[in-house]
Amino acid sequence: MTGCGCNNEAGGAGGPFSKGKELVEFVYNAHGGTVRDQPISQGAIDIVCQGCKTSFTLETYVGKCPECDGVHAVAPMNPVAENVQFAGVDFTLP
C-alpha cells in the first residue's frame, strides 16, 4: 500500500491527497474496501474530533468519533495526525 495512488479504481474524483469528505470516501473505498478497517501501520493516532472537539484515538484508516460519530480518515501513505481528514457533520458511512 505504501506509495499507493490507487488510480481511482473506485471511480471517484478523490485520491490519497484529497481533503475532507473526498479523502474519507477515497480511503473507505480504496482497494475494494480492504483498507478502511485495517489497523494504521505506524500505530494508532491520537486526534481531536474535527466535529465536536472530543479527543479520541483513530486506530484504523477510517474511524468514527465515539462522542458524535463524526467520520475521520487518514490515507495509508502518510498516516499522521495532521493528515487526518473529517467528512463533515452530516456524513454517514454507507
Secondary structure as GFF3:
##gff-version 3
##sequence-region A 1 94
A	DSSP	three_ten_helix	6	8	.	.	.	ID=ss1
A	DSSP	alpha_helix	20	33	.	.	.	ID=ss2
A	DSSP	beta_strand	45	48	.	.	.	ID=ss3
A	DSSP	beta_strand	55	58	.	.	.	ID=ss4
A	DSSP	beta_strand	62	64	.	.	.	ID=ss5
A	DSSP	beta_strand	71	73	.	.	.	ID=ss6
A	DSSP	three_ten_helix	81	83	.	.	.	ID=ss7
A	DSSP	beta_strand	85	86	.	.	.	ID=ss8
###
